[in-house]
Amino acid sequence: MTTDPEGPQLDVLPPDVWASWPDDKLLDLRIHQLGVTIEGSALQDRIAALQAELEARGLTSFVPHFWLSGEWFSPDGVPGVAIPFYLAHPRLERLERAQMLEVEGGTPDWCLKILRHEAGHAVDNAYKLRLRRRRQQLFGPSYLEYPNYYTPKPYSKSFVLHLDSWYAQSHPDEDFAETFAVWLNPVSDWRTRYIEWPALKKLEYMDALMTDIASKPMLVTSRRKLEPLHALRQTLRAHYERKRRHYGVEHPHFYDRDLRRLFSAAPEFSANMKAARFIARVRKDVRRMVSAWTGEYQYTIDQVLESMITRSKEMNLRLKHSEDSTKSDFLVMLTVQTMNYLHSGRHRVAL
């Protein structure tokens, strides 16, 4: 395991300087100025846990490297993993949550889950596994262009389930990385979990493949770091503006009919609470629950809720029933609409 001290340290500010700044001031800091490192952060123990799992599986010669960047990724041809900078300091995690409503990889279990996936890409690169014929037959060719979006098929048994949003279905390389992650997880019990699934063939192949390369030295030993922290010159504000656009909502009014079923603009309900106020009141709870059930990004669901509030105001909708019963019905409606939105093609998961 190797990590990156993050290169040149010109005009870098140590965390003690900006950790107490309010969000608005911190957002004007440029990312390359953040004096954070993997060493000494919570990431150090999480990477060590990943390395222990790799060694327990016999992959003693596979030693990926890690560095801080703007997001999670493993570059083509590099046996290493970029980790988002916000995981290197609690203050940056709080900013991420304020901007995006959640912190991807913000708990030890969640972080390790993503690390397993990224390690799947890194081992693929380290041993040039994508060139193997059987690998291409089972997972598909790596040369296929990555889509900007994909429409998952949630009931398919040809793919393992690891990360949210049926991520294995997005590209052959993601299918490989997800399968590796399930294979690596010491508590996945994949032989039982995926019995009678077509995906089991992929897991059995992964098991044989990892046994084959277990003690062999890596074919690619490059320690190249793509988009390391010190090269990211945009402000945190610009970074989050771009990120929110990426996870935004494209078709905001596809749920008007359901809003009218749940609420009403009829005169007999004119004394009841406004629907917009009600949605704002339950917004945080339902956003969290629907995100957990559907795997959709909380920010995307929040944008749907924001649009619902706007539409409810425009249509002058009010509650027809009690708040408790309306909340239950609203939660069901939002879940169903999120699933429809996610899988109908009107919305596709952004990569």
N, C-alpha and C positions, 0 to 999 in steps of 0.2 A: 504494500500500500504506500503510495506517495501522494503528497498534497503540495499545493503551490503557494509560495509566499506572496504571490500576486505581483511579481515583477517590479517595475519602477514605482517609486513611492513619492513622486513629485506632487506637491501641494495636497498631500493626503492629510485628512484630519482624523485624529484618533477618536474612538467612540466617546471618550469622556467629554469631548468638546460638544458633540451634537446630540448625545443621548437624551438630554433634558430639553431639547428644542421642541417647540410646538410643531405640529404637522406642517402647517403652512410655510414655516421657515425651512424645515427639513426638506420639503419637496423641491426647494430651489438649489439644493446641493447636487452636484454632479456625481454620478455613480462612481466614477474612478477616484473620487475624493474620499470615499468611505474606507476608513482604515480597519477593515475587518479581514479576518483570515479564518481558515478552517481550523488551524491549530488553536487550541484553547476554547473553542466553541463547542456547543452540544453536538455538532456534526462529527467531531473527532471520534466520539464513542459510537455513533451510529455507523460510521464507515468501518470501524473496528469490528462491529457486530457482523456486518456484511462479509468482511474478510474471513471471519471465523466460520461463517456458513460455507463459504467457498472452500476453505481448507477441510472442513468436515466432509464435504462431498468429494474430496480428493483432488481438487483443482489447486494444488500447491504451487504450480508454476505460473498460474494466471494471476498477475499483480497489476490491476488497473490503477491509473492515477486519477486524481480528482482536483478540480479547481473551481473557483467561484466565477459565476457569470450572471447573465440576466434571467436565465430560466434553466429548466432541466433539459439536457440533451446529451447525446453521445455522437460526435461527428463521424461521418463515414471515414473509414480507414484509420481511425484512432482508437486504441484500446483504453479509453478513459471516459470520464463522466464530468460534465459541467453541472454544478449545483447552484440554484438561485441564491443570490447574495443575502436575501432577507432572512435565510435560515442561519446566518452566522452571528446574529445579534438579536436579543429580545426586543430592542426598540424598533428594529427594522421589521420584525414580525408584527408588531403592533401597527406599524404603518401599512403593511401589506393587508392586514385585516380591515383597517379603516378604509382602504382604497378598493379592495376586492371582496370584502365580507368574509373571507376565510383565508387560511394560510396553507397552501398546498404542501404537504410534507411536514406540517407543523407539529406533529406528535411523533414520538419515537417509532411507533408501529407504522404509521403512514409513511414516514420518511424511509424506513427500511423497505417497505413495499415498493416504493418508487426506485430505490437503489437496486433492488433485485432486478427490476425491469431494465434499468439502464445498464446494469452489469451484463444482461443478455445481449445488448447491442455491442458492448465492449468486447465480450468473448467472441462474438461473431467476427468482429474486426481483427482481434488478436490472432485468430487462427484461420482467417479467410474462409470461414465455413460456408459463406454464401456461394462459393464456387463449386461446392459438392453437389453432384447430380441429384442424390436422394433428397437432400435439403431443398433443392429447387422443386422437386416433384411434390413434396408434402406441403411446403409453405408458399410456393410460387416464386417467381424470379424477383430479385432485388432491384433490377433495373427499371421496374415499373415506376412511373412518376408518382410521387406523393400527391394525393388530392388536397385541395384547400379545405375540403369538407368531405365527410362521408355519412352515409345513411345506414346505421347498423340494423341488423336483424336480430332482435333480442332473444329469439327462441332457437337460434341455430346451435346445434351441438357439435359443430365442426371446429369450434374455437374454444379455448379455455377462457375462464373468467377470472381476471386478476384485478386490473385497474378498472375504474368505472367507465361507463359509456361503451362497454363492449369493444374496448380499444384494440383488441387483437384483430378485429375485422377491418381495420383502417388501411393496412398495407402488409405485404408478406413479411417485411422486416419487423413490424410490430407484432405480428403473429408469432414470429420466432422468439422475440424478446419476452412476450407474455408467457409463452410456453416454458421458456427457461426459468422465469420467475416462479411459476407454479412448481416446476421440478425442484428448484433450489430450496423453496420454503420447507423447513424441517417439519412443519405441522400440517402440510397441505393434504397428506394422505391421498395423493392423486390417483393411485391405482384403484382405490375404492370410489373416490368422488366421481371419476370420469368413466367408470365401467359402462360399457355399451354405448359410449359416445364415440363418434369418429375422431374426436380430438385425442383420444387415447393413443392412437397410432403415432401422433406427433410427440406425445410425452414419452412413449417407449423408444422412439427414435432418439429423442433428446438424451435419454438415459444411456443408451448405447454410445451415442456420439461423445458425451462427456467422459464416459469411461475410456474411450479411445484416446482422447487428448489429455487425460488427467495429469500425467507426469511429463508431458512433452513441453519443451520450451515454446514460448510465444513466437509466432512467425513475424509478427509486427510489433516492434518495441518502441515505436515513436512516442515521445512525451509531448507532442504538440498540443497546444491549448488554443482552442478557437474562442474568440470573443472573451478573453479573460477580463477580470474586473477592471484592471488598469487601462484597458482599451475602450471602456464604455464611457463616452464623453457626454451623453445626454443627461439632462437633469432627471431627478426622480419624478418630477411632475410630468415631463414629456414621456417618460417610460410608462407611467400609469395611464396617461391619456391614450397611448397606443394600445395598451393591454385591455383597457375597457372597450375600445372600439372592436377589438378582436373577439371579445366575448359578448358583444351586444346582440340585440334582437332585431331581426329583419322585417317581420310581419306582425305589427303590434295589435291588430284588431280582429284576429281570427277567433276570439273568444267572446265577441259581443252577444251572441245568441245565449250563451250560458250565463252571462252576467244578467241578462234580462229575465232568465228563468229563476235565478237565485234572488234577485232584487227586483224592485218595481218603481216605476215613476207615476203610478196611479195615485189620484188625489187622496184615496182613503189611507194611504201610508205616509202622508205628508208630515205627520208629527213624529215619525220614527227617525232613528239615527240615519245619517247619510251613509250610503255604501262606501264612499271614499274614505270617510273617517273610520269606519269599521275595518276596512282592508288595511289602512295605515296602522291600526291598533294591533292587528294579528300578524302583521307583515313579518316580523322577525321569527316568530314561532313557526309559521307555515313554511317560510322560506327554508329554514333549517331542516324541517321534517321532509319536505318534498325533495330537497337535494339529497338527503340520505336515502330515500326510497328509489329515486330515479337515476342517481349518479350524475345529474346535471349540475353544472357549476352554479353555486349560489348567486353569483353576480348576474348570470343570465336569467334565473328565476326572479331575482329582484327587479330586473328591467321589465319583465312581464307584469309584476305586481305594480310597478310604477305606472305602466301604461294602463293597467286596469283602474288605478285610482283616477287617472286623467279621464278615461272613458266614462267612468261612473259619474264624475262631475259633469261631463258634457251631456250625458243622458239623464242627469238629475235623478239617479237611482237612490232608493232607500231600502232599509231592511223590511222584509215582510214577516219574519219570525223572530224568535228570541236570539240573542247573541250566541248562546251556547250551541243551539241547533244549527244556526247559520254558519258558525265556525266549522262544525263537522262537515256540513255540506260543501262549504267553500274549499276545505282541505281536499275532499274527494275530487271536486271539480278541477282544482289546480293540478292535482296529480295526474288525472286523466288527460287534461289538456297538455301538460308538459310531455307526457308519453306520446300523445298524438303529434305534438309539435316536433318532438325529437325524431320520430320514426316515419312520419308521413312524407318527408321530403320537403315540407315547408320550412323545416329547420334541419340542419345537418350539423354534426359536431365539428367544431373548428379545430384544426390541428395546429 
